[in-house]
Amino acid sequence: MTFPTPPATFARRDVRLADLERDRTATLLQLYAWMRLARTGDNRILDLFRQGLIRGTVTGGQGNEALICPLALLADKAVDVVSFSHRDFGGHLVWSDHLGDHLAQYFANSGSPTKAREGNIHHGDPKNRSLPMISHLGIMLSNVIGAVDSQRRLGKNAVGFTFFGDGSSSTGDIHESLNLAALINAPVVFVIENNQYAYSTPVSEQFVSPNLFERAHGYGMEGLEMNCADPENVLRVLGAAIERARSTSRPILIEAHTFRLRGHAAYDTCDYMQPGEADAILAQDPLPPWRAQLAAEGLGAQLDAIDAEVGEFVEASIKAAMALPPVETGDMLLDLYAPDAGPMPWGTEPATAEKMTMAQAINRALHKILTERPESLVLGQDIGTYGGAFKVTEGLLKTFGRSRVFSTPLCESATTGYAIGMACNGHRPIEEFQFADFATDATTQIVLNAATYHFRAGQKVPVVFRFPCGGGLTFGSFHSQELEAAYLSFPGLKALYPSTPQDAFNALLAAYEDENPVILFEHKGLYRRGKQPVQFDPNYREIWQPRLLRSGDFATIVTYGEMTLHCREACTYFEEEYETTFDLFDLRALSPLKLDAIYASVARTGRLVIVHEGRKTHGFGAELVARLTEENFASLKAPPLRIAALDVPVPFAPELEKIYRPSQEKIIEAIAAWMG
């Protein structure tokens, strides 16, 4: 099915301020046509929803056209970056694709650009730098900052555009992102779509100071407000602001006073409004009076022609989009991860190995990546001059400079969003969290944004998140957690957990070249647990497979991280004292799980022991037990054994932490009791 040819007026998707001076009439008619298309499309989408032909819900942009259409026309679609919000249907239409493509997204059929995996207006067009939004408002701002900075680093004079409402302007991500953009001189136009309501909460119940644009001064950026009642004035104000952002490389905060004519969403009854308030808002609709003004200037016939063309085009596009067959279900798991692009051409190194700690091995890998891969950068708190909380990035700033080794403000969510935006645009960032525990401030960015990007938008996100984790160092509850079970319960993330310096070196190279977000768990207790030989290993990609450390007959032991060391010693003890041997596997890759060798081992030994440092209840060991036994449970000679931490927060005192965590002695005792 092909979509109908758009009217000729929609062949142009760009407007510049100079066009107003050269041919004001043609420029305003072009703007009117796009606004009319957006309004007509939004109205018909609402009708189709009420007829049950569109699922989920719709959040109409009726009343927002005078803001979003001028802005989208003024943007340079060849280089700029945008992330539209709920009421920006007109922006999607101007930015890229056919009206029929966007309608198919609403119908969730085979023409959907997201294969019907993303909800309605959430979709974007990543290949054209329109980043799809998620419902956690404020999250997308930092993604745009990262993508714009990436464009600038690539020599492209790009500007970014982000949108958020008066309500979401209260969220922490907004403030983190404003500060970050100001700090790094990111030319982003932040637009507050102030329509006086956050769902049902009026601005009078949201803020003490109603002038939201004045917040810009606190971040050292320009702030201005703009009434969207006059589309021509909006075009002029926005055009000048965009030119300033592009020429100065400075962010701007614009509070756009716009109008929400249809309530928050299709299901919104607006019964929270005062009597007559909804009618008063409808009376402020900017489209009818502006059309009347243009007609009074002698353009009535042209406007009538545009209205007729738009009406016919919308109906024909709806008919074509509805005629598309249902979406093919296929195998959704195939699109969970971006495909493997193969190994990178790493430079050769001396064949001789050098003894080093795990911290030094990771530093060496970072140095290699920054040296050989110009698209790489390392970022995180205190990673520059200080060298990171554990000195893993020591010396990198001096060698590579601040543009490649970026000490960020204390804003985990915005930093992660920035890294995601960079990754979407061709860079490959490596983000260090001071402690894995602090990644919880960026959980939405990691598990609901980065992890879902490829599945919902076909966009690869090659970013590495380094998680210094684990206990045993008396750091207490907020600096000692094992979070693999929490994060890997969300699909779309890959994860590696090395236990030796060589594996840590290999893991960072393998994680870096992967096209998906990868968490690299680094146990803090292993950073300086002795030195071992490390060198470039041509087989570094084998880190994605478990390693058999010891062979035996009695049972199969599966572990990872620091527990690998304890399990090695336990196996030695049982062999010497009981003449009992085990297959011992270092899992290494926690996601995706590659368990074929371990399946075969369990089938042969008939017994399974899982050892991990995380808590037992809802711990990662439960997943391993389920996977390794569900197909051969009847052939097991004994119930599986899980050895893990106590189900309490990580205690501080060393005497308490010793009781909390598995240890060599505890592993031996538990296995001995289980054997008996």
ZAMARGU-4260 file (C-alpha; in steps of 0.2 Angstrom, whole numbers, plus 5000, padded with zeros to 4 digits):
<rodrens>
0) 5000/5000/5000 | 5007/5017/4995 | 5001/5033/5004 | 4993/5047/4994 | 5005/5061/4987
5) 5004/5076/4999 | 4999/5092/4992 | 5013/5103/4985 | 5013/5115/4999 | 5020/5101/5010
10) 5035/5098/4999 | 5044/5111/5009 | 5048/5108/5027 | 5059/5122/5031 | 5057/5141/5035
15) 5070/5154/5039 | 5067/5171/5046 | 5074/5178/5029 | 5059/5170/5021 | 5047/5182/5030
20) 5056/5197/5023 | 5057/5190/5006 | 5040/5183/5004 | 5029/5185/5020 | 5013/5179/5011
25) 5020/5163/5005 | 5029/5159/5021 | 5013/5162/5032 | 5003/5151/5020 | 5015/5137/5022
30) 5015/5139/5041 | 4996/5139/5041 | 4995/5123/5030 | 5006/5114/5042 | 4996/5120/5057
35) 4980/5115/5048 | 4987/5098/5044 | 4992/5095/5062 | 4975/5101/5069 | 4965/5091/5056
40) 4975/5075/5060 | 4974/5077/5079 | 4955/5079/5077 | 4953/5064/5066 | 4964/5054/5077
45) 4953/5058/5092 | 4937/5053/5082 | 4945/5036/5077 | 4950/5033/5095 | 4932/5036/5101
50) 4927/5024/5087 | 4938/5011/5095 | 4950/5010/5080 | 4965/5017/5090 | 4971/5008/5105
55) 4978/5015/5121 | 4975/5033/5122 | 4979/5049/5113 | 4985/5065/5120 | 4980/5078/5107
60) 4990/5094/5102 | 4975/5104/5098 | 4980/5122/5103 | 4999/5118/5102 | 5001/5120/5084
65) 5006/5138/5084 | 5021/5133/5095 | 5027/5117/5087 | 5024/5120/5069 | 5035/5136/5068
70) 5048/5128/5078 | 5049/5112/5068 | 5049/5122/5052 | 5063/5133/5059 | 5074/5118/5064
75) 5088/5112/5052 | 5082/5094/5050 | 5098/5090/5042 | 5108/5092/5058 | 5097/5097/5072
80) 5091/5085/5086 | 5074/5085/5094 | 5063/5075/5106 | 5045/5079/5104 | 5033/5077/5118
85) 5014/5073/5120 | 5006/5088/5111 | 5019/5089/5097 | 5010/5079/5083 | 5013/5094/5071
90) 5032/5093/5075 | 5032/5075/5070 | 5023/5079/5054 | 5035/5092/5049 | 5051/5083/5054
95) 5050/5068/5044 | 5040/5054/5036 | 5022/5054/5028 | 5006/5057/5038 | 5002/5039/5034
100) 5017/5033/5043 | 5012/5042/5059 | 4994/5037/5057 | 5000/5019/5055 | 5009/5021/5072
105) 4992/5025/5080 | 4983/5011/5072 | 4998/4999/5078 | 4997/4990/5061 | 5011/4984/5049
110) 5015/5001/5044 | 5020/5007/5061 | 5038/5014/5061 | 5040/5005/5078 | 5033/4988/5072
115) 5018/4993/5084 | 5030/4991/5099 | 5029/5009/5105 | 5014/5018/5110 | 5006/5032/5099
120) 5015/5049/5101 | 5030/5041/5110 | 5038/5036/5093 | 5052/5046/5085 | 5063/5044/5071
125) 5081/5041/5077 | 5089/5040/5060 | 5084/5058/5058 | 5089/5063/5075 | 5071/5063/5082
130) 5073/5054/5098 | 5058/5045/5104 | 5051/5050/5121 | 5047/5040/5136 | 5033/5044/5148
135) 5045/5048/5162 | 5044/5067/5158 | 5061/5076/5159 | 5071/5060/5155 | 5073/5065/5137
140) 5081/5082/5139 | 5098/5075/5143 | 5097/5063/5128 | 5096/5078/5117 | 5110/5087/5126
145) 5121/5071/5122 | 5116/5070/5104 | 5119/5088/5101 | 5136/5088/5109 | 5140/5073/5098
150) 5134/5082/5083 | 5145/5097/5088 | 5160/5085/5091 | 5157/5079/5073 | 5159/5097/5066
155) 5140/5099/5063 | 5132/5116/5069 | 5117/5108/5077 | 5104/5114/5089 | 5094/5103/5100
160) 5076/5105/5105 | 5067/5098/5120 | 5049/5100/5127 | 5042/5098/5144 | 5026/5105/5152
165) 5023/5116/5167 | 5021/5101/5178 | 5036/5091/5173 | 5047/5107/5175 | 5047/5102/5194
170) 5056/5086/5191 | 5074/5083/5196 | 5079/5078/5178 | 5074/5095/5171 | 5086/5104/5183
175) 5100/5092/5181 | 5099/5094/5162 | 5098/5113/5162 | 5113/5114/5173 | 5123/5101/5162
180) 5118/5110/5146 | 5124/5127/5153 | 5140/5119/5160 | 5146/5111/5143 | 5139/5125/5132
185) 5126/5114/5123 | 5115/5124/5111 | 5099/5117/5117 | 5082/5126/5116 | 5072/5120/5131
190) 5054/5124/5128 | 5041/5124/5143 | 5024/5121/5135 | 5015/5130/5149 | 4996/5127/5146
195) 4992/5130/5164 | 4988/5112/5169 | 4998/5097/5174 | 4985/5084/5170 | 4972/5091/5182
200) 4984/5101/5193 | 4983/5120/5189 | 4999/5130/5190 | 4993/5139/5205 | 4995/5123/5215
205) 5012/5119/5207 | 5023/5134/5210 | 5025/5149/5221 | 5033/5159/5207 | 5023/5158/5191
210) 5037/5164/5179 | 5045/5148/5175 | 5057/5156/5162 | 5066/5165/5176 | 5074/5149/5182
215) 5086/5151/5167 | 5095/5164/5176 | 5100/5152/5190 | 5109/5142/5177 | 5117/5156/5168
220) 5107/5155/5152 | 5095/5166/5143 | 5077/5164/5148 | 5062/5172/5139 | 5043/5170/5139
225) 5032/5169/5123 | 5013/5170/5120 | 5008/5158/5107 | 4992/5167/5102 | 5000/5174/5086
230) 5009/5162/5075 | 5019/5175/5065 | 5026/5182/5081 | 5030/5165/5087 | 5039/5162/5071
235) 5050/5178/5073 | 5054/5175/5092 | 5058/5157/5090 | 5068/5160/5074 | 5079/5173/5083
240) 5081/5162/5098 | 5087/5147/5087 | 5099/5158/5078 | 5106/5164/5094 | 5108/5147/5101
245) 5116/5141/5085 | 5129/5155/5084 | 5133/5156/5103 | 5132/5138/5107 | 5123/5142/5123
250) 5106/5135/5129 | 5090/5145/5130 | 5075/5142/5141 | 5058/5147/5133 | 5042/5147/5142
255) 5029/5146/5129 | 5011/5150/5135 | 5001/5139/5124 | 4984/5131/5125 | 4977/5114/5130
260) 4960/5113/5121 | 4956/5095/5124 | 4961/5090/5141 | 4976/5080/5146 | 4971/5065/5135
265) 4956/5057/5127 | 4949/5050/5143 | 4951/5067/5152 | 4933/5073/5157 | 4940/5090/5164
270) 4928/5089/5178 | 4942/5097/5189 | 4940/5114/5180 | 4929/5128/5186 | 4912/5131/5178
275) 4915/5139/5161 | 4934/5137/5162 | 4935/5125/5148 | 4925/5136/5136 | 4936/5150/5141
280) 4951/5140/5135 | 4943/5135/5119 | 4940/5153/5116 | 4958/5156/5116 | 4962/5144/5101
285) 4975/5154/5091 | 4970/5145/5074 | 4953/5153/5070 | 4958/5171/5074 | 4974/5170/5064
290) 4965/5162/5049 | 4953/5177/5050 | 4967/5189/5050 | 4975/5181/5035 | 4959/5181/5026
295) 4957/5199/5030 | 4973/5202/5021 | 4966/5195/5005 | 4971/5177/5007 | 4954/5169/5009
300) 4954/5159/4993 | 4971/5152/4996 | 4966/5147/5014 | 4950/5139/5008 | 4961/5129/4995
305) 4973/5123/5009 | 4958/5118/5020 | 4951/5108/5006 | 4967/5100/5001 | 4971/5096/5019
310) 4954/5088/5022 | 4956/5077/5007 | 4974/5072/5010 | 4970/5067/5028 | 4955/5057/5024
315) 4965/5048/5010 | 4979/5045/5021 | 4968/5038/5035 | 4960/5026/5022 | 4977/5020/5016
320) 4984/5018/5034 | 4969/5008/5039 | 4970/4997/5024 | 4987/4991/5030 | 4987/4973/5037
325) 4990/4969/5055 | 5007/4970/5062 | 5017/4954/5060 | 5020/4946/5077 | 5037/4937/5072
330) 5050/4933/5085 | 5051/4949/5096 | 5066/4942/5105 | 5076/4944/5089 | 5075/4963/5091
335) 5079/4964/5109 | 5097/4967/5106 | 5106/4976/5091 | 5115/4964/5080 | 5133/4960/5083
340) 5144/4971/5072 | 5159/4960/5074 | 5176/4963/5083 | 5184/4980/5082 | 5201/4981/5073
345) 5211/4983/5089 | 5230/4988/5088 | 5243/4975/5091 | 5253/4975/5107 | 5268/4967/5114
350) 5265/4949/5117 | 5273/4949/5134 | 5261/4951/5149 | 5263/4963/5163 | 5257/4960/5181
355) 5244/4972/5187 | 5229/4973/5198 | 5211/4973/5192 | 5211/4992/5194 | 5226/4994/5183
360) 5220/4982/5170 | 5204/4992/5168 | 5214/5008/5167 | 5225/5000/5154 | 5209/4995/5144
365) 5202/5013/5145 | 5219/5020/5139 | 5219/5008/5124 | 5201/5012/5120 | 5204/5031/5121
370) 5219/5029/5111 | 5213/5019/5097 | 5194/5024/5096 | 5191/5042/5092 | 5172/5040/5095
375) 5176/5035/5114 | 5174/5046/5129 | 5175/5042/5148 | 5163/5052/5160 | 5158/5051/5178
380) 5160/5060/5194 | 5178/5064/5200 | 5185/5054/5186 | 5197/5068/5180 | 5210/5076/5191
385) 5206/5064/5205 | 5206/5049/5195 | 5189/5042/5201 | 5184/5036/5218 | 5195/5020/5216
390) 5208/5028/5205 | 5203/5018/5191 | 5204/5032/5179 | 5220/5040/5186 | 5231/5049/5173
395) 5218/5048/5159 | 5213/5066/5160 | 5231/5072/5158 | 5234/5061/5143 | 5217/5064/5134
400) 5210/5080/5140 | 5193/5086/5146 | 5184/5083/5130 | 5188/5064/5131 | 5188/5062/5150
405) 5174/5072/5157 | 5171/5074/5176 | 5152/5077/5177 | 5142/5087/5189 | 5133/5076/5203
410) 5119/5072/5192 | 5118/5053/5188 | 5102/5053/5178 | 5107/5068/5167 | 5124/5061/5165
415) 5117/5044/5160 | 5104/5052/5148 | 5118/5063/5140 | 5128/5046/5137 | 5113/5038/5129
420) 5111/5053/5118 | 5129/5052/5113 | 5128/5034/5109 | 5113/5036/5098 | 5123/5048/5088
425) 5138/5038/5084 | 5149/5041/5100 | 5153/5027/5112 | 5153/5033/5130 | 5159/5024/5145
430) 5151/5030/5161 | 5158/5027/5178 | 5147/5027/5193 | 5156/5031/5209 | 5147/5016/5217
435) 5135/5004/5209 | 5122/5010/5223 | 5122/5028/5215 | 5116/5021/5198 | 5099/5019/5206
440) 5097/5038/5203 | 5099/5034/5185 | 5088/5018/5185 | 5075/5025/5173 | 5088/5030/5160
445) 5096/5014/5161 | 5082/5001/5161 | 5067/5010/5153 | 5077/5021/5141 | 5093/5014/5135
450) 5088/4996/5137 | 5072/4997/5127 | 5079/5008/5113 | 5083/4995/5100 | 5067/4985/5103
455) 5055/5000/5102 | 5065/5011/5089 | 5078/5000/5081 | 5091/5011/5088 | 5108/5004/5094
460) 5114/5012/5110 | 5132/5007/5112 | 5136/5013/5130 | 5145/5005/5144 | 5140/5008/5162
465) 5154/5004/5175 | 5147/4998/5192 | 5159/4997/5206 | 5150/4985/5217 | 5151/4972/5231
470) 5154/4972/5250 | 5168/4967/5262 | 5176/4984/5264 | 5164/4990/5278 | 5157/5004/5267
475) 5139/5001/5273 | 5122/5000/5265 | 5124/5014/5252 | 5141/5009/5245 | 5141/4990/5245
480) 5127/4983/5235 | 5126/4969/5222 | 5112/4975/5210 | 5113/4963/5196 | 5096/4955/5200
485) 5088/4971/5201 | 5094/4978/5184 | 5094/4962/5174 | 5076/4959/5178 | 5073/4972/5164
490) 5076/4966/5146 | 5088/4974/5134 | 5104/4976/5145 | 5119/4965/5143 | 5131/4963/5158
495) 5148/4956/5162 | 5156/4953/5179 | 5175/4948/5178 | 5184/4941/5193 | 5202/4942/5187
500) 5213/4957/5180 | 5214/4949/5163 | 5195/4946/5162 | 5192/4964/5167 | 5203/4970/5153
505) 5194/4958/5141 | 5177/4963/5147 | 5180/4981/5145 | 5185/4979/5126 | 5170/4967/5123
510) 5158/4978/5132 | 5164/4994/5122 | 5162/4986/5105 | 5145/4979/5109 | 5131/4989/5100
515) 5120/4988/5116 | 5120/4995/5133 | 5132/4985/5144 | 5134/4985/5163 | 5151/4981/5169
520) 5151/4975/5187 | 5167/4978/5195 | 5169/4971/5213 | 5178/4984/5223 | 5186/4970/5234
525) 5195/4964/5218 | 5202/4981/5212 | 5219/4978/5222 | 5218/4959/5227 | 5235/4955/5220
530) 5243/4956/5203 | 5241/4944/5189 | 5248/4944/5171 | 5238/4955/5159 | 5240/4957/5140
535) 5230/4960/5124 | 5220/4944/5121 | 5215/4941/5104 | 5201/4929/5111 | 5194/4943/5122
540) 5177/4940/5116 | 5176/4923/5125 | 5172/4934/5140 | 5154/4932/5135 | 5155/4913/5139
545) 5157/4905/5156 | 5174/4898/5160 | 5177/4881/5168 | 5190/4884/5182 | 5190/4866/5189
550) 5184/4849/5184 | 5175/4836/5195 | 5161/4824/5197 | 5151/4827/5212 | 5142/4843/5208
555) 5142/4859/5197 | 5146/4875/5206 | 5142/4891/5197 | 5148/4908/5203 | 5155/4925/5198
560) 5164/4940/5205 | 5173/4939/5221 | 5164/4923/5226 | 5175/4915/5212 | 5190/4916/5223
565) 5181/4909/5238 | 5174/4895/5228 | 5191/4890/5221 | 5197/4888/5239 | 5182/4879/5244
570) 5185/4866/5230 | 5203/4864/5235 | 5197/4861/5253 | 5185/4847/5247 | 5197/4839/5236
575) 5210/4838/5249 | 5199/4834/5264 | 5185/4824/5256 | 5193/4818/5240 | 5177/4826/5232
580) 5178/4836/5216 | 5167/4849/5207 | 5165/4857/5191 | 5167/4875/5195 | 5161/4889/5183
585) 5165/4907/5183 | 5149/4914/5174 | 5157/4930/5169 | 5143/4935/5157 | 5127/4938/5167
590) 5117/4944/5152 | 5114/4936/5140 | 5116/4920/5149 | 5126/4907/5139 | 5123/4891/5149
595) 5126/4877/5137 | 5142/4871/5145 | 5134/4872/5162 | 5118/4863/5157 | 5130/4848/5151
600) 5139/4849/5167 | 5123/4848/5178 | 5116/4834/5167 | 5132/4824/5171 | 5135/4828/5189
605) 5116/4828/5194 | 5119/4842/5207 | 5120/4861/5207 | 5127/4874/5219 | 5125/4893/5215
610) 5135/4905/5225 | 5133/4924/5224 | 5136/4939/5235 | 5119/4947/5232 | 5104/4943/5244
615) 5096/4926/5242 | 5078/4932/5241 | 5074/4937/5223 | 5093/4935/5220 | 5101/4931/5203
620) 5104/4914/5209 | 5086/4910/5209 | 5086/4913/5190 | 5101/4902/5187 | 5093/4888/5197
625) 5077/4889/5187 | 5086/4890/5170 | 5098/4876/5174 | 5086/4864/5182 | 5069/4866/5173
630) 5073/4854/5159 | 5081/4841/5169 | 5074/4843/5186 | 5069/4824/5187 | 5087/4818/5185
635) 5094/4829/5199 | 5102/4819/5213 | 5099/4832/5226 | 5090/4849/5228 | 5099/4864/5221
640) 5109/4873/5234 | 5109/4892/5234 | 5123/4901/5245 | 5120/4920/5246 | 5119/4935/5257
645) 5107/4938/5271 | 5091/4947/5267 | 5095/4963/5276 | 5103/4979/5271 | 5122/4979/5270
650) 5128/4982/5288 | 5142/4993/5292 | 5153/4985/5306 | 5165/4972/5300 | 5158/4960/5312
655) 5141/4962/5305 | 5146/4962/5287 | 5156/4946/5290 | 5140/4938/5295 | 5130/4946/5281
660) 5141/4940/5266 | 5146/4923/5260 | 5164/4918/5264 | 5175/4904/5260 | 5171/4896/5277
665) 5152/4898/5275 | 5153/4891/5257 | 5162/4876/5264 | 5150/4874/5279 | 5135/4875/5267
670) 5141/4863/5255 | 5147/4850/5268 | 5129/4851/5276 | 5121/4849/5259 | 5132/4834/5255
675) 5128/4826/5272
</rodrens>
